[in-house]
Amino acid sequence: MPDREWLLEVDHRVLTALGAHDDAVGLDALAAEVDIDPARVKVALDALATGGFVAVLEETALEYRLGPKGRALAGRPLPERAVIEALVAGAGAARIAELASTCGLEAREAGESLRWLAEKGWARRTGEAIALTEAGRAAAGRPDADEVLLAVLAEAGGRLGEAELRARGVDLDRALTLFDKRKQLVERKDRVRRSARCLAAGRALLAAGVRARREVTQLTPELLADGKWRDVEIKPYDVTLAAETLVPGKEHPFRRVLEETRRVFLEMGFTEIVSPCCESSFWDFDALFQPQDHPARDLQDTFYVKRPAAVRLPSDSLVGEVAATHENGGSTGSIGWGYRWDKALATRPVLRTHTTAATIRALAADPRPPRKVFCVGPVFRNETITYKHLPVFHQVDGIIIDRAASLACLLGTLGAFYRKMGFKRFQFRPAFFPYTEPSVEVFVWHEVKGDWVEMGGSGLFRPEVTRPFGCEVPVLAWGLGLERLAMFRYGIERIRELYDAPLEWLKETPTCRS
């Protein structure tokens, strides 16, 4: 603490304000009175307390705050309030099936309102209808305790102490009885409240006419020129002070996973390719030796495009090779599928079901070894939405065309990819896919679940896939899901959280892996 002839400007203002009060003053009220940030006032109080000029008091008090659902309802009526007001304005009864539209509620809110109407005794259910009770008519236009509590908290900025709520006429006991059964509307938190009182030594210092000394953050030419540097105090930097959190703009976490996937394959010497999301059935299915009666080509699994009704196919000679392979094996040495291949089915446009449509296009365009290409992009399947499935997701597909290509080379390439993506434990298991043989599935170890989780498929393209396009050497191929990889990295349990991401999660997710 400096000598008693002067105080730092902020300390002087704080002490002067406290000296004008006989009793203790709360930290927030004191900060508002001197118009200084509460964090800086706290530093000043600690300095004055060290000198014995003020006493800093702390007490723990219960504080009530709006929870996530309470903040969402701020300024809106509770679902049951919307229902009884609509019933009072109408016939006093309504069909439950029409409740949401009648009262302007979402289906979830309408269902929730039934429980609370019964809990409060405002309405009763009779078959498929709901009708007001006398208690409900009496409650119309008269807010219940829980509604009053929500309104008072919203008006006060979302948080108040128990004494303040009671002073504003809130029946806290009834409100809390209701909210104990209704989570995330109102939360209770212990909060440390600080106040300060001016001591006799502080009043004596003020009476002696202690001066305020200006604090500066740096010496300027003006201060040096006129000698005023002698009358200021150089402010030290306190790195422990609370500071505003700055959230810079950054890429979405999943976008970073996609870009990192690209970078890894580019670092391994691959060339990136692209292809359209709207693809012909020829490239999506037929070119991969998938029979035209395969269940994956049904409407319940694949999104077909209505317009145009048909798309152009590649050259007649190329289409003829693929058709012959399906029918009798053509020149591949296979016996094919033994049916008459339908060109019209191959022209049907689809939203691509895998990015292998891109890599087979690349192989057809240039089947000469050695060659390594990959594609990252969205694919579309008519999936039921679950915690791990969406109709749209992303894959990385790749192929290696090389005379010396082998299964060991494939496993080594995929192992290098997952190691670069930060996974230490992975394994490969035999599998079956229509267009690769041998085939393997890729699994990585999930630490939280304590189990192996499947990430995608891979294998060597069958001759029925490669030889119609003039490729006579082994071709390694794989298709790996990327959403699940991102879920593991960021600790996400449901795939939708990658897309319906909370703002706080987006702010707090680091931009790089430690």
C-alpha positions as CSV (number, residue, x, y, z in Angstrom):
1,M,0.0,0.0,0.0
2,P,1.5,3.5,-0.8
3,D,2.0,6.1,1.9
4,R,-1.0,7.8,3.5
5,E,-0.6,11.1,1.7
6,W,-2.1,9.7,-1.5
7,L,-4.1,6.7,-2.8
8,L,-4.5,5.4,-6.3
9,E,-7.4,7.1,-8.1
10,V,-9.6,4.0,-8.1
11,D,-8.8,3.2,-4.5
12,H,-9.5,6.8,-3.5
13,R,-13.0,6.7,-5.2
14,V,-13.9,3.4,-3.6
15,L,-12.8,4.6,-0.1
16,T,-14.6,7.9,-0.5
17,A,-17.8,6.1,-1.6
18,L,-17.6,3.7,1.4
19,G,-16.9,6.6,3.8
20,A,-20.3,8.1,2.8
21,H,-22.1,5.1,4.2
22,D,-22.5,4.0,7.8
23,D,-23.2,0.4,7.0
24,A,-21.6,-2.2,4.7
25,V,-22.2,-1.8,0.9
26,G,-22.5,-4.7,-1.5
27,L,-19.8,-5.1,-4.1
28,D,-22.2,-4.8,-7.1
29,A,-24.0,-1.7,-5.6
30,L,-20.6,-0.1,-4.8
31,A,-19.3,-0.8,-8.3
32,A,-22.5,0.9,-9.7
33,E,-22.1,3.9,-7.4
34,V,-18.5,4.6,-8.5
35,D,-19.1,3.5,-12.1
36,I,-16.1,1.1,-12.1
37,D,-16.0,-2.6,-13.2
38,P,-16.8,-4.9,-10.2
39,A,-13.6,-6.8,-10.8
40,R,-11.5,-3.6,-10.5
41,V,-13.5,-2.6,-7.4
42,K,-12.7,-6.0,-5.8
43,V,-8.9,-5.3,-6.4
44,A,-9.3,-1.9,-4.8
45,L,-11.1,-3.3,-1.8
46,D,-8.4,-6.0,-1.3
47,A,-5.7,-3.3,-1.4
48,L,-7.6,-1.1,1.1
49,A,-8.3,-4.1,3.4
50,T,-4.6,-4.9,3.4
51,G,-3.9,-1.4,4.7
52,G,-6.6,-1.7,7.4
53,F,-8.9,0.9,5.9
54,V,-11.9,-1.2,5.0
55,A,-13.3,-4.6,6.1
56,V,-14.4,-7.0,3.3
57,L,-17.2,-9.3,4.3
58,E,-18.3,-12.5,2.6
59,E,-21.5,-14.5,3.0
60,T,-23.0,-17.4,1.1
61,A,-26.5,-16.9,-0.1
62,L,-28.9,-19.0,-2.1
63,E,-29.6,-17.6,-5.6
64,Y,-32.3,-18.6,-8.0
65,R,-31.6,-18.5,-11.8
66,L,-33.5,-19.3,-14.9
67,G,-32.5,-22.7,-16.3
68,P,-32.2,-23.6,-20.0
69,K,-36.0,-24.3,-20.4
70,G,-36.8,-21.2,-18.3
71,R,-34.7,-19.0,-20.5
72,A,-36.5,-20.4,-23.5
73,L,-39.9,-19.6,-21.9
74,A,-39.0,-16.1,-20.9
75,G,-41.6,-13.8,-22.2
76,R,-43.9,-16.7,-23.1
77,P,-46.7,-18.3,-21.1
78,L,-46.2,-21.8,-19.7
79,P,-47.9,-24.5,-21.9
80,E,-50.7,-25.1,-19.4
81,R,-51.4,-21.4,-19.2
82,A,-51.8,-21.2,-22.9
83,V,-54.3,-24.1,-22.8
84,I,-56.6,-22.8,-20.0
85,E,-56.7,-19.3,-21.5
86,A,-57.6,-20.8,-24.9
87,L,-60.3,-23.0,-23.2
88,V,-61.7,-20.1,-21.3
89,A,-62.0,-18.0,-24.4
90,G,-63.6,-21.0,-26.2
91,A,-66.1,-23.6,-25.2
92,G,-64.2,-24.7,-22.1
93,A,-63.2,-28.0,-23.7
94,A,-61.2,-29.2,-26.7
95,R,-60.1,-32.4,-28.4
96,I,-56.6,-33.4,-27.3
97,A,-55.6,-34.2,-30.9
98,E,-56.3,-30.5,-31.7
99,L,-54.7,-29.0,-28.6
100,A,-51.5,-28.0,-30.3
101,S,-53.1,-26.1,-33.1
102,T,-55.8,-24.6,-30.9
103,C,-53.4,-23.2,-28.4
104,G,-50.4,-22.4,-30.7
105,L,-48.2,-25.0,-29.1
106,E,-45.7,-27.5,-30.4
107,A,-46.7,-31.1,-30.1
108,R,-44.2,-31.7,-27.3
109,E,-45.5,-28.7,-25.3
110,A,-49.1,-29.7,-25.8
111,G,-48.3,-33.2,-24.3
112,E,-46.5,-31.5,-21.4
113,S,-49.4,-29.2,-20.7
114,L,-51.7,-32.2,-20.0
115,R,-49.6,-33.4,-17.1
116,W,-49.4,-29.9,-15.5
117,L,-53.1,-29.2,-16.0
118,A,-53.8,-32.3,-14.0
119,E,-51.1,-31.6,-11.5
120,K,-52.6,-28.1,-10.8
121,G,-56.2,-29.3,-11.0
122,W,-57.0,-26.9,-13.8
123,A,-58.5,-29.4,-16.3
124,R,-59.5,-33.1,-16.5
125,R,-59.2,-35.5,-19.3
126,T,-62.3,-37.3,-20.5
127,G,-61.6,-39.8,-23.3
128,E,-60.1,-37.9,-26.2
129,A,-61.1,-34.5,-24.8
130,I,-59.9,-32.2,-22.1
131,A,-62.2,-29.8,-20.1
132,L,-61.7,-27.0,-17.6
133,T,-62.4,-27.5,-13.9
134,E,-63.7,-24.8,-11.6
135,A,-60.1,-24.4,-10.3
136,G,-59.0,-23.8,-13.9
137,R,-61.7,-21.2,-14.5
138,A,-60.6,-19.5,-11.3
139,A,-57.0,-19.6,-12.4
140,A,-57.7,-17.9,-15.7
141,G,-56.0,-14.5,-15.9
142,R,-54.4,-15.1,-12.5
143,P,-50.7,-16.3,-12.7
144,D,-49.7,-19.1,-10.4
145,A,-46.6,-18.9,-8.2
146,D,-44.3,-20.6,-10.7
147,E,-45.3,-18.2,-13.5
148,V,-44.7,-15.3,-11.2
149,L,-41.3,-16.6,-10.3
150,L,-40.3,-17.0,-14.0
151,A,-41.6,-13.5,-14.8
152,V,-39.7,-11.9,-11.9
153,L,-36.5,-13.7,-12.8
154,A,-36.8,-12.8,-16.4
155,E,-37.4,-9.1,-15.5
156,A,-34.3,-9.1,-13.2
157,G,-32.0,-10.5,-15.9
158,G,-32.3,-14.2,-14.9
159,R,-31.1,-14.3,-11.3
160,L,-32.2,-13.1,-7.8
161,G,-31.6,-14.0,-4.2
162,E,-34.3,-15.6,-2.0
163,A,-34.9,-12.4,0.1
164,E,-35.3,-10.3,-3.1
165,L,-37.8,-12.7,-4.6
166,R,-39.9,-12.8,-1.4
167,A,-39.8,-9.0,-1.3
168,R,-41.2,-8.9,-4.8
169,G,-44.2,-10.9,-3.7
170,V,-43.2,-14.4,-5.0
171,D,-44.8,-17.3,-3.2
172,L,-41.4,-19.1,-3.3
173,D,-42.5,-22.2,-1.4
174,R,-45.3,-23.1,-3.8
175,A,-43.2,-22.2,-6.8
176,L,-40.4,-24.4,-5.7
177,T,-42.8,-27.3,-5.0
178,L,-43.9,-27.1,-8.6
179,F,-40.4,-26.6,-10.0
180,D,-39.0,-29.5,-8.0
181,K,-41.0,-31.8,-10.4
182,R,-40.1,-29.7,-13.4
183,K,-36.4,-29.7,-14.3
184,Q,-34.3,-27.0,-16.0
185,L,-36.8,-24.2,-15.5
186,V,-35.3,-22.7,-12.3
187,E,-32.0,-23.6,-10.8
188,R,-30.7,-23.0,-7.3
189,K,-27.0,-22.0,-6.8
190,D,-25.0,-21.0,-3.8
191,R,-23.4,-17.6,-4.5
192,V,-20.8,-15.8,-2.5
193,R,-21.9,-12.2,-1.9
194,R,-19.2,-9.6,-1.0
195,S,-19.7,-6.4,0.8
196,A,-17.4,-3.8,2.4
197,R,-17.5,-1.4,5.3
198,C,-15.3,1.6,5.9
199,L,-13.2,1.3,9.1
200,A,-12.1,4.0,11.5
201,A,-8.6,4.1,9.9
202,G,-10.2,4.7,6.5
203,R,-12.4,7.6,7.8
204,A,-9.4,9.1,9.5
205,L,-7.5,8.9,6.2
206,L,-10.3,10.7,4.4
207,A,-10.5,13.3,7.1
208,A,-6.8,14.0,6.7
209,G,-7.4,15.0,3.1
210,V,-5.7,12.1,1.4
211,R,-5.1,12.8,-2.3
212,A,-5.9,10.7,-5.4
213,R,-3.0,9.8,-7.6
214,R,-3.6,9.1,-11.2
215,E,-2.6,5.7,-12.5
216,V,-1.2,5.3,-16.1
217,T,-0.4,2.3,-18.1
218,Q,2.6,3.8,-19.9
219,L,4.9,6.8,-19.9
220,T,4.0,9.2,-22.7
221,P,6.2,12.0,-24.3
222,E,3.8,14.6,-22.7
223,L,4.3,13.2,-19.2
224,L,8.1,13.2,-19.7
225,A,8.2,16.7,-21.2
226,D,6.3,18.6,-18.4
227,G,7.5,16.5,-15.5
228,K,4.1,15.2,-14.6
229,W,5.5,11.6,-14.5
230,R,6.4,12.4,-10.9
231,D,2.7,12.7,-10.0
232,V,1.4,9.5,-11.6
233,E,1.7,5.9,-10.7
234,I,2.6,3.3,-13.3
235,K,-0.1,0.7,-13.2
236,P,1.2,-2.9,-12.8
237,Y,-0.2,-5.6,-15.0
238,D,-2.3,-8.1,-13.0
239,V,-2.6,-11.2,-15.0
240,T,-5.0,-12.8,-12.5
241,L,-7.8,-10.2,-13.2
242,A,-10.9,-11.5,-14.9
243,A,-10.9,-10.6,-18.5
244,E,-13.5,-10.8,-21.3
245,T,-13.4,-14.0,-23.2
246,L,-12.7,-13.4,-26.8
247,V,-14.1,-16.0,-29.2
248,P,-12.5,-15.8,-32.6
249,G,-14.1,-17.0,-35.8
250,K,-13.1,-20.5,-36.7
251,E,-14.1,-23.4,-38.8
252,H,-16.8,-25.8,-37.7
253,P,-15.2,-28.8,-35.9
254,F,-16.5,-31.3,-38.4
255,R,-15.2,-29.1,-41.3
256,R,-11.8,-29.3,-39.7
257,V,-12.1,-33.1,-39.7
258,L,-12.9,-33.1,-43.4
259,E,-10.0,-30.8,-44.1
260,E,-7.6,-32.9,-42.0
261,T,-8.7,-36.0,-43.9
262,R,-7.8,-34.3,-47.1
263,R,-4.5,-33.2,-45.8
264,V,-3.6,-36.7,-44.6
265,F,-4.2,-38.3,-47.9
266,L,-2.4,-35.5,-49.8
267,E,0.6,-36.0,-47.5
268,M,0.6,-39.7,-48.4
269,G,0.9,-38.8,-52.1
270,F,-2.7,-39.2,-53.2
271,T,-4.5,-37.0,-55.8
272,E,-7.9,-35.6,-54.8
273,I,-10.8,-36.0,-57.2
274,V,-14.4,-34.9,-57.2
275,S,-17.7,-36.1,-58.8
276,P,-21.3,-34.9,-58.8
277,C,-23.6,-35.6,-55.9
278,C,-26.3,-36.5,-58.4
279,E,-25.0,-39.6,-60.1
280,S,-26.3,-42.1,-62.6
281,S,-27.2,-45.6,-61.4
282,F,-24.6,-46.8,-63.9
283,W,-21.6,-45.3,-62.0
284,D,-23.2,-45.7,-58.5
285,F,-24.2,-49.4,-58.9
286,D,-23.6,-51.1,-62.3
287,A,-20.0,-50.1,-62.8
288,L,-19.3,-51.7,-59.4
289,F,-20.8,-55.0,-60.4
290,Q,-23.8,-54.6,-58.2
291,P,-26.8,-56.6,-59.6
292,Q,-29.8,-54.6,-60.7
293,D,-32.1,-56.5,-58.3
294,H,-29.9,-55.8,-55.3
295,P,-31.9,-54.6,-52.3
296,A,-29.7,-51.5,-51.9
297,R,-31.1,-50.2,-55.2
298,D,-34.7,-50.2,-53.8
299,L,-36.5,-47.0,-53.0
300,Q,-36.4,-47.7,-49.2
301,D,-32.6,-47.5,-49.4
302,T,-31.8,-45.1,-52.2
303,F,-32.9,-41.6,-53.1
304,Y,-33.9,-41.5,-56.8
305,V,-34.1,-38.1,-58.6
306,K,-37.4,-37.4,-60.4
307,R,-36.0,-34.9,-63.0
308,P,-34.4,-35.6,-65.3
309,A,-35.9,-39.1,-65.6
310,A,-32.8,-40.4,-67.3
311,V,-29.1,-39.3,-67.7
312,R,-26.5,-40.0,-70.4
313,L,-24.2,-43.0,-70.1
314,P,-20.6,-43.2,-71.2
315,S,-19.6,-44.7,-74.6
316,D,-21.5,-47.6,-76.0
317,S,-18.4,-49.8,-75.9
318,L,-17.8,-49.2,-72.2
319,V,-21.5,-49.7,-71.4
320,G,-21.4,-52.9,-73.4
321,E,-18.5,-54.3,-71.4
322,V,-20.3,-53.6,-68.1
323,A,-23.5,-55.2,-69.5
324,A,-21.7,-58.3,-70.6
325,T,-20.0,-58.6,-67.3
326,H,-23.4,-58.6,-65.5
327,E,-24.9,-61.1,-67.9
328,N,-22.2,-63.7,-68.4
329,G,-19.0,-62.3,-67.0
330,G,-17.8,-60.9,-70.4
331,S,-14.0,-61.0,-70.7
332,T,-13.4,-61.1,-66.9
333,G,-13.4,-64.9,-66.5
334,S,-16.5,-64.7,-64.3
335,I,-19.9,-66.2,-65.0
336,G,-21.6,-62.9,-64.1
337,W,-25.0,-62.7,-62.5
338,G,-26.9,-64.6,-65.2
339,Y,-29.7,-62.1,-66.0
340,R,-30.5,-59.7,-68.9
341,W,-29.0,-56.3,-68.0
342,D,-31.4,-53.4,-68.4
343,K,-29.8,-50.2,-69.8
344,A,-32.9,-48.1,-68.8
345,L,-32.2,-48.9,-65.1
346,A,-28.6,-47.8,-65.5
347,T,-29.8,-44.3,-66.7
348,R,-31.8,-43.6,-63.6
349,P,-30.3,-40.6,-61.7
350,V,-29.7,-41.1,-57.9
351,L,-28.2,-39.1,-55.1
352,R,-24.9,-41.0,-54.8
353,T,-25.0,-43.6,-52.1
354,H,-21.2,-43.7,-51.7
355,T,-18.2,-41.8,-53.0
356,T,-16.9,-45.0,-54.6
357,A,-18.9,-43.6,-57.6
358,A,-16.1,-41.0,-57.8
359,T,-13.2,-43.4,-57.6
360,I,-14.7,-45.8,-60.2
361,R,-15.1,-42.9,-62.6
362,A,-11.4,-42.0,-62.0
363,L,-10.4,-45.6,-62.7
364,A,-12.4,-45.7,-65.9
365,A,-10.9,-42.4,-67.0
366,D,-7.3,-43.6,-66.5
367,P,-6.7,-47.3,-65.5
368,R,-2.9,-47.1,-66.0
369,P,-0.8,-47.9,-62.9
370,P,0.7,-46.6,-60.7
371,R,-2.1,-44.2,-59.5
372,K,-3.5,-43.2,-56.1
373,V,-6.7,-41.0,-55.8
374,F,-9.2,-40.2,-53.1
375,C,-12.5,-38.3,-52.8
376,V,-14.1,-36.7,-49.7
377,G,-17.8,-35.7,-49.9
378,P,-21.4,-36.2,-48.9
379,V,-23.4,-39.3,-49.7
380,F,-27.1,-40.0,-49.3
381,R,-29.0,-43.0,-48.1
382,N,-32.7,-43.4,-47.1
383,E,-31.7,-44.2,-43.5
384,T,-33.9,-43.9,-40.4
385,I,-32.6,-41.1,-38.2
386,T,-31.0,-42.5,-35.1
387,Y,-28.3,-41.5,-32.7
388,K,-25.7,-42.8,-35.2
389,H,-27.4,-42.5,-38.6
390,L,-28.5,-39.6,-40.8
391,P,-29.8,-39.6,-44.4
392,V,-26.8,-37.5,-45.3
393,F,-23.3,-38.2,-44.2
394,H,-19.7,-38.0,-45.4
395,Q,-17.2,-40.5,-46.7
396,V,-13.6,-40.7,-47.8
397,D,-13.1,-43.1,-50.7
398,G,-9.8,-44.0,-52.3
399,I,-8.2,-46.4,-54.7
400,I,-4.6,-47.5,-55.3
401,I,-3.8,-48.9,-58.8
402,D,-0.5,-50.7,-58.8
403,R,1.0,-53.9,-60.0
404,A,2.4,-54.7,-56.6
405,A,-0.7,-53.7,-54.7
406,S,-1.7,-56.3,-52.0
407,L,-3.9,-56.7,-49.0
408,A,-0.9,-55.9,-46.7
409,C,-0.5,-52.6,-48.6
410,L,-4.2,-51.8,-48.1
411,L,-4.1,-52.4,-44.4
412,G,-0.9,-50.4,-44.0
413,T,-2.4,-47.4,-45.9
414,L,-5.5,-47.4,-43.7
415,G,-3.5,-47.9,-40.6
416,A,-1.3,-44.9,-41.5
417,F,-4.5,-42.8,-42.1
418,Y,-6.0,-43.6,-38.6
419,R,-2.7,-43.0,-36.8
420,K,-2.4,-39.6,-38.5
421,M,-6.0,-38.9,-37.4
422,G,-5.1,-39.6,-33.8
423,F,-6.3,-43.2,-33.3
424,K,-3.9,-45.5,-31.6
425,R,-5.9,-48.8,-31.6
426,F,-7.6,-50.1,-34.7
427,Q,-8.1,-53.6,-36.3
428,F,-9.3,-55.2,-39.4
429,R,-11.9,-58.0,-39.7
430,P,-12.9,-60.2,-42.7
431,A,-16.1,-59.1,-44.4
432,F,-18.1,-59.4,-47.6
433,F,-18.9,-56.6,-50.1
434,P,-20.3,-57.1,-53.6
435,Y,-17.4,-55.5,-55.5
436,T,-14.3,-56.4,-53.4
437,E,-12.6,-59.7,-52.7
438,P,-10.9,-60.1,-50.3
439,S,-12.8,-57.6,-48.1
440,V,-12.2,-56.2,-44.6
441,E,-14.0,-53.9,-42.3
442,V,-12.1,-51.3,-40.3
443,F,-12.7,-51.0,-36.5
444,V,-11.3,-48.5,-34.0
445,W,-11.3,-48.7,-30.2
446,H,-13.7,-46.4,-28.4
447,E,-12.3,-45.7,-25.0
448,V,-15.6,-44.4,-23.4
449,K,-17.7,-47.4,-24.7
450,G,-14.8,-49.8,-24.1
451,D,-15.6,-51.6,-27.4
452,W,-14.6,-51.8,-31.0
453,V,-16.7,-49.6,-33.4
454,E,-16.9,-50.2,-37.2
455,M,-15.7,-47.3,-39.4
456,G,-16.0,-48.5,-43.0
457,G,-15.2,-51.2,-45.5
458,S,-12.3,-51.9,-47.8
459,G,-10.8,-54.6,-50.1
460,L,-9.4,-55.4,-53.5
461,F,-11.7,-54.6,-56.4
462,R,-13.0,-57.8,-58.1
463,P,-11.9,-58.4,-61.8
464,E,-15.6,-57.8,-62.7
465,V,-15.1,-54.2,-61.6
466,T,-11.7,-53.4,-63.0
467,R,-11.4,-55.3,-66.3
468,P,-14.4,-53.8,-68.1
469,F,-12.4,-50.5,-67.9
470,G,-9.2,-52.0,-69.2
471,C,-7.4,-52.3,-65.8
472,E,-5.4,-55.6,-65.5
473,V,-3.6,-54.9,-62.2
474,P,-4.8,-55.0,-58.6
475,V,-6.8,-52.1,-57.3
476,L,-7.1,-51.4,-53.6
477,A,-10.3,-49.6,-52.5
478,W,-12.0,-48.3,-49.4
479,G,-14.9,-46.2,-48.2
480,L,-14.7,-44.8,-44.6
481,G,-17.3,-42.8,-42.7
482,L,-16.2,-39.5,-41.3
483,E,-19.0,-38.4,-39.0
484,R,-18.3,-41.3,-36.6
485,L,-14.6,-40.4,-36.6
486,A,-15.5,-36.8,-35.6
487,M,-17.9,-38.1,-32.9
488,F,-15.1,-40.0,-31.3
489,R,-12.7,-37.1,-31.4
490,Y,-15.1,-34.6,-29.8
491,G,-16.8,-37.0,-27.4
492,I,-20.2,-36.7,-29.1
493,E,-22.8,-39.4,-28.4
494,R,-25.4,-38.5,-31.2
495,I,-24.5,-37.8,-34.8
496,R,-27.1,-35.0,-35.0
497,E,-25.0,-33.0,-32.5
498,L,-22.4,-32.4,-35.2
499,Y,-25.0,-30.4,-37.2
500,D,-27.4,-29.1,-34.4
501,A,-24.3,-28.0,-32.5
502,P,-24.9,-25.8,-29.4
503,L,-23.2,-22.4,-29.7
504,E,-21.2,-22.9,-26.5
505,W,-19.8,-26.2,-27.8
506,L,-18.7,-24.5,-31.0
507,K,-17.0,-21.7,-29.0
508,E,-15.2,-24.0,-26.6
509,T,-14.1,-26.7,-29.0
510,P,-10.3,-26.3,-29.5
511,T,-9.0,-25.6,-33.0
512,C,-6.3,-28.2,-32.8
513,R,-5.6,-31.5,-31.0
514,S,-3.3,-31.4,-28.0
